[in-house]
Amino acid sequence: MNHTIPEKQLLDALNWRYATKTFDATKLIPEGTWKTLEESLALSPSSFGLQPYRFLVVKDAAIRKQLQPHSWNQTQVVDASHYVVMTARTAFTEAEVDRFLDRVVEVRGIPRESLEGYRGMMYGSLLSPGAEARIPHWAALQSYIALGNLMTSASLLGVDTCAIEGFVPAEYDTILGLKEQGYASVVCCALGYRSAEDKYATAAKVRFPSTDLIKTI
């Protein structure tokens, strides 16, 4: 099956998207479109394939209102159709590695013994002495990969986004009860449809030329 799309379609979508500052609160993302975007999150690549994150889709208006003051009072938090808080694991255990390997066996139908080398590699990287200090940063980086995948997918579906780093993670963690679950908030993403009043929607996209950013050696 051919999964390619025209190059122009991709570039047009990426040029169309921008950090939406004002969402139209009356426009909601259709259920089918949202399910597709959720799948784009689940299909995002991650280190070892371990997916050391959880994505919280905050639909409750009261909780969003609670989060807004801890988000520099940005209106996207309450006005966007969907608001996703991307969280990452704060620790990793043998149980999480083995749960992933069980899933590999289930999906691919291969013997568990064939994964012993892979298991040893993950144990050495994530569970060796001193590794626990690196886990939160490592897991947070995986969340950012998922964020990029979500935003690109949204642009191809004509859905506006705004990544939000301007928030107080400790306050989010308390409101959402994340610490007790072994997660911490990393970054957020508001999704929906731009307001006709958002002046940034028609502003020219400012980027350095690709020749300034990409070098072939």
C-alpha positions in Angstrom: 0.0 0.0 0.0 1.3 3.4 -0.9 1.3 5.7 2.1 3.0 8.7 0.4 1.4 12.1 0.0 2.4 14.8 -2.4 5.4 16.8 -1.1 3.5 20.1 -1.7 0.6 18.8 0.5 3.0 18.4 3.4 4.8 21.7 3.0 1.5 23.5 2.5 0.2 22.1 5.8 3.4 23.0 7.7 3.3 26.5 6.2 -0.4 26.8 7.1 0.1 25.9 10.8 1.2 28.5 13.4 1.1 28.9 17.1 -2.6 29.7 17.4 -3.1 32.4 20.0 -6.9 32.7 19.8 -9.1 29.7 19.3 -12.8 29.8 18.3 -14.4 28.3 21.4 -17.5 27.5 19.5 -15.8 25.1 17.1 -15.1 21.6 18.3 -12.9 19.0 16.6 -15.1 16.2 15.2 -15.0 12.9 17.1 -13.5 11.0 14.2 -10.8 13.6 13.6 -9.9 13.5 17.3 -9.7 9.7 17.4 -7.2 9.9 14.5 -5.1 12.5 16.4 -5.2 10.2 19.4 -3.9 7.4 17.3 -1.1 9.7 16.0 0.0 10.1 19.6 -0.1 6.3 20.2 1.9 5.8 17.0 4.7 8.3 17.9 8.2 6.9 18.0 10.0 6.6 21.3 13.3 5.4 22.7 13.3 1.5 22.7 9.6 1.8 21.8 8.9 2.0 25.6 6.5 5.0 25.4 7.4 6.4 28.8 4.6 8.9 28.9 0.9 9.5 29.3 -1.3 12.1 27.5 -4.1 13.6 29.6 -6.9 15.1 27.5 -8.5 17.6 29.8 -12.1 17.9 28.8 -13.5 19.1 32.2 -14.1 22.9 31.9 -13.6 23.3 35.7 -10.2 21.6 35.6 -9.1 23.7 32.7 -10.2 26.8 34.6 -8.1 25.7 37.5 -5.1 25.2 35.2 -5.4 28.6 33.4 -3.9 30.8 36.2 -0.9 28.5 36.3 -0.5 28.8 32.5 0.3 32.5 32.4 -3.5 33.0 32.0 -3.3 32.0 28.4 -6.8 31.8 26.9 -5.9 28.7 24.8 -6.2 26.6 27.9 -9.9 27.2 28.2 -10.9 28.1 24.6 -9.3 25.4 22.6 -11.5 22.4 21.6 -9.1 20.0 23.2 -6.3 20.5 25.7 -3.6 17.9 26.1 -1.2 17.7 29.0 1.8 15.6 28.0 3.4 13.9 31.0 6.4 11.7 31.4 7.5 9.0 33.8 9.6 10.1 36.7 11.0 6.6 37.3 11.3 3.3 35.4 11.3 -0.2 36.8 11.8 -3.8 35.7 8.1 -4.2 35.6 7.7 -1.5 32.9 10.4 -3.1 30.7 8.9 -6.6 31.1 5.4 -5.3 30.4 6.6 -3.8 27.1 8.4 -7.1 26.2 5.1 -9.0 27.0 3.4 -6.7 24.5 6.1 -7.4 21.8 5.6 -11.1 22.3 1.8 -10.7 22.1 1.8 -8.5 18.9 4.6 -10.2 17.0 4.1 -13.8 18.1 7.7 -14.4 18.9 9.3 -16.4 21.8 10.1 -14.3 24.9 13.6 -15.9 24.9 14.4 -14.2 21.6 14.2 -10.8 23.4 16.7 -11.5 26.2 19.4 -9.4 24.4 17.1 -6.5 24.0 15.9 -6.8 27.6 19.5 -6.7 28.8 20.2 -3.6 26.7 17.2 -1.8 28.2 18.1 -2.9 31.7 21.6 -1.6 31.2 20.5 1.7 29.9 17.5 2.4 32.2 18.1 0.4 35.3 21.8 0.4 36.0 23.2 2.3 39.0 22.8 6.0 38.6 20.3 5.7 35.7 17.4 6.8 37.8 18.7 10.4 37.8 18.5 10.5 34.0 15.0 9.0 33.6 12.9 12.1 34.0 14.8 14.0 31.4 14.9 11.0 29.0 11.2 10.5 29.3 10.5 14.2 28.8 12.4 14.1 25.5 10.2 11.3 24.3 7.1 13.4 25.1 8.5 16.1 22.9 8.8 13.7 20.0 5.1 12.9 20.5 4.3 16.6 20.6 5.9 17.2 17.2 4.1 14.2 15.7 0.8 15.4 17.1 1.2 18.9 15.7 2.3 17.7 12.3 -0.6 15.3 12.1 -3.0 18.0 13.2 -1.8 20.4 10.5 -2.4 17.7 7.8 -6.0 17.4 9.1 -6.6 21.1 9.1 -6.6 21.3 12.9 -4.9 24.3 14.6 -2.4 23.8 17.5 -0.4 25.7 20.0 2.3 24.1 22.1 2.4 25.5 25.6 5.5 25.5 27.7 4.4 28.6 29.7 3.0 26.9 32.7 3.9 25.9 36.2 4.5 22.1 36.2 4.4 21.7 40.0 0.9 23.3 40.0 -0.3 21.1 37.1 1.1 18.0 38.8 -0.9 18.8 42.0 -4.2 19.6 40.3 -4.0 16.5 38.1 -2.6 14.2 40.8 0.4 13.2 38.7 3.0 12.6 41.4 1.0 9.8 42.9 0.8 8.2 39.5 4.5 8.4 38.9 4.3 11.0 36.2 5.2 14.7 35.8 3.8 17.3 33.4 6.2 18.2 30.6 4.5 20.3 27.9 0.9 21.0 26.8 -0.8 21.3 23.5 -4.1 23.2 22.7 -5.9 22.0 19.6 -8.9 23.3 17.8 -9.7 26.0 15.2 -8.4 29.5 14.9 -10.5 32.5 15.6 -11.2 34.9 12.8 -9.9 37.6 15.3 -6.5 36.0 15.7 -4.1 38.5 14.1 -1.3 36.0 13.9 -3.3 33.8 11.5 -2.4 36.0 8.6 1.1 37.0 9.7 3.9 35.8 7.5 5.7 32.8 8.9 9.2 33.8 10.0 11.9 31.1 9.5 15.6 31.2 8.6 16.3 29.7 5.2 16.8 25.9 5.3 20.3 26.5 3.9 21.1 28.3 7.1 19.9 25.4 9.3 20.8 22.3 7.3 24.4 21.4 6.3 25.4 18.4 4.3 28.9 17.1 5.3 
